[in-house]
Amino acid sequence: MKYQLVLQWQLEASNMDFENLIQIEEVLRRQLPKQNYVDGHDYGAGEANIFILTDDPQLSFKQVEHILSTYESWPDVRVAYRPLSADDFTIIWPKSLTEFNVA
């Protein structure tokens, strides 16, 4: 797989807690097509992240959006991806977001 897709919630600006993060991660593991690999999570430093390895980050985002769009935490998510060989992220969601980092 060539890319890392990151779903991120800012802890101060969302109602994401550790239990919700784990629940969402498990839902994605079960429901995402096999061409995606849910590679884990981290929680702390003001953010919660779920990492997904994929060869097509735009398609994977659409699949994630379809699965999670009814979740209460969905409106607060930030999504970006990067090639595994690079450090800079390309932002997917929300369109108005101008900066994305993983602590």
MODELLER restraints for C-alpha pairs under 7 A, 6 or more apart:
rsr = mdl.restraints
at = mdl.atoms
rsr.add(forms.Gaussian(group=physical.xy_distance, feature=features.Distance(at['CA:1:A'], at['CA:53:A']), mean=6.09, stdev=0.5))
rsr.add(forms.Gaussian(group=physical.xy_distance, feature=features.Distance(at['CA:1:A'], at['CA:54:A']), mean=5.18, stdev=0.5))
rsr.add(forms.Gaussian(group=physical.xy_distance, feature=features.Distance(at['CA:1:A'], at['CA:55:A']), mean=5.05, stdev=0.5))
rsr.add(forms.Gaussian(group=physical.xy_distance, feature=features.Distance(at['CA:2:A'], at['CA:54:A']), mean=6.24, stdev=0.5))
rsr.add(forms.Gaussian(group=physical.xy_distance, feature=features.Distance(at['CA:2:A'], at['CA:55:A']), mean=5.13, stdev=0.5))
rsr.add(forms.Gaussian(group=physical.xy_distance, feature=features.Distance(at['CA:2:A'], at['CA:83:A']), mean=5.83, stdev=0.5))
rsr.add(forms.Gaussian(group=physical.xy_distance, feature=features.Distance(at['CA:2:A'], at['CA:84:A']), mean=5.80, stdev=0.5))
rsr.add(forms.Gaussian(group=physical.xy_distance, feature=features.Distance(at['CA:3:A'], at['CA:53:A']), mean=5.70, stdev=0.5))
rsr.add(forms.Gaussian(group=physical.xy_distance, feature=features.Distance(at['CA:3:A'], at['CA:54:A']), mean=5.33, stdev=0.5))
rsr.add(forms.Gaussian(group=physical.xy_distance, feature=features.Distance(at['CA:3:A'], at['CA:55:A']), mean=5.82, stdev=0.5))
rsr.add(forms.Gaussian(group=physical.xy_distance, feature=features.Distance(at['CA:3:A'], at['CA:57:A']), mean=6.76, stdev=0.5))
rsr.add(forms.Gaussian(group=physical.xy_distance, feature=features.Distance(at['CA:3:A'], at['CA:81:A']), mean=6.61, stdev=0.5))
rsr.add(forms.Gaussian(group=physical.xy_distance, feature=features.Distance(at['CA:3:A'], at['CA:82:A']), mean=5.60, stdev=0.5))
rsr.add(forms.Gaussian(group=physical.xy_distance, feature=features.Distance(at['CA:3:A'], at['CA:83:A']), mean=4.36, stdev=0.5))
rsr.add(forms.Gaussian(group=physical.xy_distance, feature=features.Distance(at['CA:3:A'], at['CA:84:A']), mean=5.16, stdev=0.5))
rsr.add(forms.Gaussian(group=physical.xy_distance, feature=features.Distance(at['CA:4:A'], at['CA:51:A']), mean=6.50, stdev=0.5))
rsr.add(forms.Gaussian(group=physical.xy_distance, feature=features.Distance(at['CA:4:A'], at['CA:52:A']), mean=5.64, stdev=0.5))
rsr.add(forms.Gaussian(group=physical.xy_distance, feature=features.Distance(at['CA:4:A'], at['CA:53:A']), mean=4.70, stdev=0.5))
rsr.add(forms.Gaussian(group=physical.xy_distance, feature=features.Distance(at['CA:4:A'], at['CA:54:A']), mean=6.40, stdev=0.5))
rsr.add(forms.Gaussian(group=physical.xy_distance, feature=features.Distance(at['CA:4:A'], at['CA:81:A']), mean=5.42, stdev=0.5))
rsr.add(forms.Gaussian(group=physical.xy_distance, feature=features.Distance(at['CA:4:A'], at['CA:82:A']), mean=5.51, stdev=0.5))
rsr.add(forms.Gaussian(group=physical.xy_distance, feature=features.Distance(at['CA:4:A'], at['CA:83:A']), mean=6.31, stdev=0.5))
rsr.add(forms.Gaussian(group=physical.xy_distance, feature=features.Distance(at['CA:4:A'], at['CA:84:A']), mean=6.07, stdev=0.5))
rsr.add(forms.Gaussian(group=physical.xy_distance, feature=features.Distance(at['CA:5:A'], at['CA:51:A']), mean=5.86, stdev=0.5))
rsr.add(forms.Gaussian(group=physical.xy_distance, feature=features.Distance(at['CA:5:A'], at['CA:52:A']), mean=5.01, stdev=0.5))
rsr.add(forms.Gaussian(group=physical.xy_distance, feature=features.Distance(at['CA:5:A'], at['CA:53:A']), mean=6.19, stdev=0.5))
rsr.add(forms.Gaussian(group=physical.xy_distance, feature=features.Distance(at['CA:5:A'], at['CA:57:A']), mean=6.09, stdev=0.5))
rsr.add(forms.Gaussian(group=physical.xy_distance, feature=features.Distance(at['CA:5:A'], at['CA:80:A']), mean=5.89, stdev=0.5))
rsr.add(forms.Gaussian(group=physical.xy_distance, feature=features.Distance(at['CA:5:A'], at['CA:81:A']), mean=4.25, stdev=0.5))
rsr.add(forms.Gaussian(group=physical.xy_distance, feature=features.Distance(at['CA:5:A'], at['CA:82:A']), mean=6.79, stdev=0.5))
rsr.add(forms.Gaussian(group=physical.xy_distance, feature=features.Distance(at['CA:6:A'], at['CA:49:A']), mean=6.43, stdev=0.5))
rsr.add(forms.Gaussian(group=physical.xy_distance, feature=features.Distance(at['CA:6:A'], at['CA:50:A']), mean=5.71, stdev=0.5))
rsr.add(forms.Gaussian(group=physical.xy_distance, feature=features.Distance(at['CA:6:A'], at['CA:51:A']), mean=4.81, stdev=0.5))
rsr.add(forms.Gaussian(group=physical.xy_distance, feature=features.Distance(at['CA:6:A'], at['CA:52:A']), mean=6.36, stdev=0.5))
rsr.add(forms.Gaussian(group=physical.xy_distance, feature=features.Distance(at['CA:6:A'], at['CA:79:A']), mean=5.63, stdev=0.5))
rsr.add(forms.Gaussian(group=physical.xy_distance, feature=features.Distance(at['CA:6:A'], at['CA:80:A']), mean=5.49, stdev=0.5))
rsr.add(forms.Gaussian(group=physical.xy_distance, feature=features.Distance(at['CA:6:A'], at['CA:81:A']), mean=5.92, stdev=0.5))
rsr.add(forms.Gaussian(group=physical.xy_distance, feature=features.Distance(at['CA:7:A'], at['CA:49:A']), mean=5.47, stdev=0.5))
rsr.add(forms.Gaussian(group=physical.xy_distance, feature=features.Distance(at['CA:7:A'], at['CA:50:A']), mean=5.14, stdev=0.5))
rsr.add(forms.Gaussian(group=physical.xy_distance, feature=features.Distance(at['CA:7:A'], at['CA:51:A']), mean=6.64, stdev=0.5))
rsr.add(forms.Gaussian(group=physical.xy_distance, feature=features.Distance(at['CA:7:A'], at['CA:77:A']), mean=6.42, stdev=0.5))
rsr.add(forms.Gaussian(group=physical.xy_distance, feature=features.Distance(at['CA:7:A'], at['CA:78:A']), mean=5.87, stdev=0.5))
rsr.add(forms.Gaussian(group=physical.xy_distance, feature=features.Distance(at['CA:7:A'], at['CA:79:A']), mean=4.76, stdev=0.5))
rsr.add(forms.Gaussian(group=physical.xy_distance, feature=features.Distance(at['CA:8:A'], at['CA:47:A']), mean=6.71, stdev=0.5))
rsr.add(forms.Gaussian(group=physical.xy_distance, feature=features.Distance(at['CA:8:A'], at['CA:48:A']), mean=5.57, stdev=0.5))
rsr.add(forms.Gaussian(group=physical.xy_distance, feature=features.Distance(at['CA:8:A'], at['CA:49:A']), mean=4.48, stdev=0.5))
rsr.add(forms.Gaussian(group=physical.xy_distance, feature=features.Distance(at['CA:8:A'], at['CA:50:A']), mean=6.65, stdev=0.5))
rsr.add(forms.Gaussian(group=physical.xy_distance, feature=features.Distance(at['CA:8:A'], at['CA:77:A']), mean=5.56, stdev=0.5))
rsr.add(forms.Gaussian(group=physical.xy_distance, feature=features.Distance(at['CA:8:A'], at['CA:78:A']), mean=5.00, stdev=0.5))
rsr.add(forms.Gaussian(group=physical.xy_distance, feature=features.Distance(at['CA:8:A'], at['CA:79:A']), mean=6.18, stdev=0.5))
rsr.add(forms.Gaussian(group=physical.xy_distance, feature=features.Distance(at['CA:9:A'], at['CA:16:A']), mean=6.87, stdev=0.5))
rsr.add(forms.Gaussian(group=physical.xy_distance, feature=features.Distance(at['CA:9:A'], at['CA:47:A']), mean=5.59, stdev=0.5))
rsr.add(forms.Gaussian(group=physical.xy_distance, feature=features.Distance(at['CA:9:A'], at['CA:48:A']), mean=5.17, stdev=0.5))
rsr.add(forms.Gaussian(group=physical.xy_distance, feature=features.Distance(at['CA:9:A'], at['CA:49:A']), mean=6.60, stdev=0.5))
rsr.add(forms.Gaussian(group=physical.xy_distance, feature=features.Distance(at['CA:9:A'], at['CA:76:A']), mean=6.21, stdev=0.5))
rsr.add(forms.Gaussian(group=physical.xy_distance, feature=features.Distance(at['CA:9:A'], at['CA:77:A']), mean=5.08, stdev=0.5))
rsr.add(forms.Gaussian(group=physical.xy_distance, feature=features.Distance(at['CA:9:A'], at['CA:78:A']), mean=6.24, stdev=0.5))
rsr.add(forms.Gaussian(group=physical.xy_distance, feature=features.Distance(at['CA:10:A'], at['CA:46:A']), mean=6.03, stdev=0.5))
rsr.add(forms.Gaussian(group=physical.xy_distance, feature=features.Distance(at['CA:10:A'], at['CA:47:A']), mean=4.56, stdev=0.5))
rsr.add(forms.Gaussian(group=physical.xy_distance, feature=features.Distance(at['CA:10:A'], at['CA:48:A']), mean=6.58, stdev=0.5))
rsr.add(forms.Gaussian(group=physical.xy_distance, feature=features.Distance(at['CA:11:A'], at['CA:46:A']), mean=5.22, stdev=0.5))
rsr.add(forms.Gaussian(group=physical.xy_distance, feature=features.Distance(at['CA:11:A'], at['CA:47:A']), mean=5.06, stdev=0.5))
rsr.add(forms.Gaussian(group=physical.xy_distance, feature=features.Distance(at['CA:11:A'], at['CA:48:A']), mean=6.73, stdev=0.5))
rsr.add(forms.Gaussian(group=physical.xy_distance, feature=features.Distance(at['CA:12:A'], at['CA:46:A']), mean=6.81, stdev=0.5))
rsr.add(forms.Gaussian(group=physical.xy_distance, feature=features.Distance(at['CA:14:A'], at['CA:76:A']), mean=5.95, stdev=0.5))
rsr.add(forms.Gaussian(group=physical.xy_distance, feature=features.Distance(at['CA:15:A'], at['CA:73:A']), mean=6.82, stdev=0.5))
rsr.add(forms.Gaussian(group=physical.xy_distance, feature=features.Distance(at['CA:16:A'], at['CA:73:A']), mean=6.52, stdev=0.5))
rsr.add(forms.Gaussian(group=physical.xy_distance, feature=features.Distance(at['CA:18:A'], at['CA:43:A']), mean=6.89, stdev=0.5))
rsr.add(forms.Gaussian(group=physical.xy_distance, feature=features.Distance(at['CA:25:A'], at['CA:50:A']), mean=6.75, stdev=0.5))
rsr.add(forms.Gaussian(group=physical.xy_distance, feature=features.Distance(at['CA:29:A'], at['CA:38:A']), mean=5.88, stdev=0.5))
rsr.add(forms.Gaussian(group=physical.xy_distance, feature=features.Distance(at['CA:32:A'], at['CA:63:A']), mean=6.83, stdev=0.5))
rsr.add(forms.Gaussian(group=physical.xy_distance, feature=features.Distance(at['CA:35:A'], at['CA:54:A']), mean=6.55, stdev=0.5))
rsr.add(forms.Gaussian(group=physical.xy_distance, feature=features.Distance(at['CA:36:A'], at['CA:52:A']), mean=6.56, stdev=0.5))
rsr.add(forms.Gaussian(group=physical.xy_distance, feature=features.Distance(at['CA:36:A'], at['CA:53:A']), mean=5.81, stdev=0.5))
rsr.add(forms.Gaussian(group=physical.xy_distance, feature=features.Distance(at['CA:36:A'], at['CA:54:A']), mean=4.98, stdev=0.5))
rsr.add(forms.Gaussian(group=physical.xy_distance, feature=features.Distance(at['CA:37:A'], at['CA:52:A']), mean=5.47, stdev=0.5))
rsr.add(forms.Gaussian(group=physical.xy_distance, feature=features.Distance(at['CA:37:A'], at['CA:53:A']), mean=5.01, stdev=0.5))
rsr.add(forms.Gaussian(group=physical.xy_distance, feature=features.Distance(at['CA:37:A'], at['CA:54:A']), mean=6.59, stdev=0.5))
rsr.add(forms.Gaussian(group=physical.xy_distance, feature=features.Distance(at['CA:38:A'], at['CA:51:A']), mean=6.04, stdev=0.5))
rsr.add(forms.Gaussian(group=physical.xy_distance, feature=features.Distance(at['CA:38:A'], at['CA:52:A']), mean=4.39, stdev=0.5))
rsr.add(forms.Gaussian(group=physical.xy_distance, feature=features.Distance(at['CA:38:A'], at['CA:53:A']), mean=6.37, stdev=0.5))
rsr.add(forms.Gaussian(group=physical.xy_distance, feature=features.Distance(at['CA:39:A'], at['CA:51:A']), mean=5.26, stdev=0.5))
rsr.add(forms.Gaussian(group=physical.xy_distance, feature=features.Distance(at['CA:39:A'], at['CA:52:A']), mean=5.33, stdev=0.5))
rsr.add(forms.Gaussian(group=physical.xy_distance, feature=features.Distance(at['CA:39:A'], at['CA:53:A']), mean=6.48, stdev=0.5))
rsr.add(forms.Gaussian(group=physical.xy_distance, feature=features.Distance(at['CA:40:A'], at['CA:50:A']), mean=5.94, stdev=0.5))
rsr.add(forms.Gaussian(group=physical.xy_distance, feature=features.Distance(at['CA:40:A'], at['CA:51:A']), mean=5.55, stdev=0.5))
rsr.add(forms.Gaussian(group=physical.xy_distance, feature=features.Distance(at['CA:41:A'], at['CA:49:A']), mean=5.33, stdev=0.5))
rsr.add(forms.Gaussian(group=physical.xy_distance, feature=features.Distance(at['CA:41:A'], at['CA:50:A']), mean=4.34, stdev=0.5))
rsr.add(forms.Gaussian(group=physical.xy_distance, feature=features.Distance(at['CA:41:A'], at['CA:51:A']), mean=5.91, stdev=0.5))
rsr.add(forms.Gaussian(group=physical.xy_distance, feature=features.Distance(at['CA:42:A'], at['CA:48:A']), mean=5.84, stdev=0.5))
rsr.add(forms.Gaussian(group=physical.xy_distance, feature=features.Distance(at['CA:42:A'], at['CA:49:A']), mean=5.30, stdev=0.5))
rsr.add(forms.Gaussian(group=physical.xy_distance, feature=features.Distance(at['CA:42:A'], at['CA:50:A']), mean=6.78, stdev=0.5))
rsr.add(forms.Gaussian(group=physical.xy_distance, feature=features.Distance(at['CA:43:A'], at['CA:49:A']), mean=6.44, stdev=0.5))
rsr.add(forms.Gaussian(group=physical.xy_distance, feature=features.Distance(at['CA:45:A'], at['CA:103:A']), mean=6.47, stdev=0.5))
rsr.add(forms.Gaussian(group=physical.xy_distance, feature=features.Distance(at['CA:57:A'], at['CA:81:A']), mean=6.63, stdev=0.5))
rsr.add(forms.Gaussian(group=physical.xy_distance, feature=features.Distance(at['CA:68:A'], at['CA:74:A']), mean=6.30, stdev=0.5))
rsr.add(forms.Gaussian(group=physical.xy_distance, feature=features.Distance(at['CA:78:A'], at['CA:93:A']), mean=5.48, stdev=0.5))
rsr.add(forms.Gaussian(group=physical.xy_distance, feature=features.Distance(at['CA:78:A'], at['CA:94:A']), mean=6.17, stdev=0.5))
rsr.add(forms.Gaussian(group=physical.xy_distance, feature=features.Distance(at['CA:79:A'], at['CA:91:A']), mean=6.23, stdev=0.5))
rsr.add(forms.Gaussian(group=physical.xy_distance, feature=features.Distance(at['CA:79:A'], at['CA:92:A']), mean=5.49, stdev=0.5))
rsr.add(forms.Gaussian(group=physical.xy_distance, feature=features.Distance(at['CA:79:A'], at['CA:93:A']), mean=4.94, stdev=0.5))
rsr.add(forms.Gaussian(group=physical.xy_distance, feature=features.Distance(at['CA:80:A'], at['CA:89:A']), mean=5.91, stdev=0.5))
rsr.add(forms.Gaussian(group=physical.xy_distance, feature=features.Distance(at['CA:80:A'], at['CA:90:A']), mean=5.35, stdev=0.5))
rsr.add(forms.Gaussian(group=physical.xy_distance, feature=features.Distance(at['CA:80:A'], at['CA:91:A']), mean=4.21, stdev=0.5))
rsr.add(forms.Gaussian(group=physical.xy_distance, feature=features.Distance(at['CA:80:A'], at['CA:92:A']), mean=5.17, stdev=0.5))
rsr.add(forms.Gaussian(group=physical.xy_distance, feature=features.Distance(at['CA:80:A'], at['CA:93:A']), mean=6.87, stdev=0.5))
rsr.add(forms.Gaussian(group=physical.xy_distance, feature=features.Distance(at['CA:81:A'], at['CA:89:A']), mean=5.23, stdev=0.5))
rsr.add(forms.Gaussian(group=physical.xy_distance, feature=features.Distance(at['CA:81:A'], at['CA:90:A']), mean=5.34, stdev=0.5))
rsr.add(forms.Gaussian(group=physical.xy_distance, feature=features.Distance(at['CA:81:A'], at['CA:91:A']), mean=6.64, stdev=0.5))
rsr.add(forms.Gaussian(group=physical.xy_distance, feature=features.Distance(at['CA:82:A'], at['CA:88:A']), mean=6.07, stdev=0.5))
rsr.add(forms.Gaussian(group=physical.xy_distance, feature=features.Distance(at['CA:82:A'], at['CA:89:A']), mean=4.65, stdev=0.5))
rsr.add(forms.Gaussian(group=physical.xy_distance, feature=features.Distance(at['CA:82:A'], at['CA:90:A']), mean=6.14, stdev=0.5))
rsr.add(forms.Gaussian(group=physical.xy_distance, feature=features.Distance(at['CA:89:A'], at['CA:100:A']), mean=6.64, stdev=0.5))
rsr.add(forms.Gaussian(group=physical.xy_distance, feature=features.Distance(at['CA:91:A'], at['CA:100:A']), mean=6.89, stdev=0.5))
